[in-house]
Amino acid sequence: MKLAKRLQSLMLGASLLMAGMPAWAVVDSQGGPAVRQLNFQQPVTKIAEEIYSLHNLMLVICLAIFVGVFGVMFYSILKHRKSLGHKPATFHESTAVEIAWTVVPFLIVIGMALPATKTVVAMKDTSNADITIKATGMQWKWGYDYLKGEGEGISFLSALSTPREQVVDATKVKSDNYLIEVDNPVVVPVNKKIRIVTTANDVIHGWTIPAFGVKQDAIPGFVRDTWFRAEKTGVYRGQCVELCGKEHAFMPIVVNVVTEDEYKKWVDGKKKESAAQADDPNKTYTVDELKQRGEKVYAANCVACHQANGKGVPGAFPALDGSQNVIGPKGPQIDILLNGKGAMPPWKGVLNDTDIAAVITYTRNSWGNKAKENIVQPAEVLAARK
């Protein structure tokens, strides 16, 4: 009776808990994984189609081998068991069997290797690309630079766009793509060969879009490349597939494949946006102006490691609240942000002079910090770069 009452109480508690939780309808992700998906995502490139076909072919071959080997084994066990009066054979070797189980697996491996090699060679052929884009992995976002082709000169950062409280709070209603949506997706035209050059500025990352059949590591100090030619417009999603740190799960990749006309409009709009946002490093700002901008820069780039309250992560990332690097002379702090130190990556290739000056000014005037040198102007950062 006591056990029954306890089980009843537990069931009641679980019911109340579930009643207090929001109900979410699970649907397929646009350009991402599908509900109850058991196989690869629907391919939208020739390479992805070949990978999908190879995958199915290998599974069929392995299944045939499994059925053949275990079928013979179980047949032999059942038909030649001792209870039927069979006696064990006394032979020790068979030249024919030796030749057969050497030649047959060799032919199977060759039959599997030939189509696989053809696809691998095609995957590595990045020549004659219409557009070249550099993807730089960093903890924990991607930086994109359009290096060649239409859109050359466009640069931007792409990070998870889901608000942090929505990610960590189980009671918050979430979108269908809440862990694989970004603020600035990569945009490319349909039916054009896109070369992706990968590298990283801190640890190893991995640039992956399953629907394209693309997976390429981004390694600090090295340049790797891959390519794709999307044959269908739409939104396609992936993630960093290397364990790159504590925010690894929050580093998505989104590529919008659009028509040529839509791509031209996007390029024009992006270039106008970049021109409008260009900062004059010689402009002088007030403390309040820099603090306001610096708070946004900090939230987008620094909060994951140093936390919103500036306390950092003990044993991993240092606190900025009360740090001598922050409340002391500003020169060393400028140098650390530009060139990095320890686990801190260099930001000189990611943030411009005004953003670096703003975030330093923000940290020197936030939390319990009251630095004597409480403002850094963009011109000081520019001078430190030289």
PyMOL commands that set and color helices and strands:
alter all, ss='L'
color gray80, all
select helices_A, chain A and resi 2-20+46-79+82-84+95-123+164-168+210-212+248-250+260-277+287-301+303-306+324-327+330-339+353-364+378-385
alter helices_A, ss='H'
color red, helices_A
select strands_A, chain A and resi 131-138+141-148+155-158+186-189+194-200+205-209+214-218+224-228+234-239+252-258
alter strands_A, ss='S'
color yellow, strands_A
deselect
rebuild
show_as cartoon
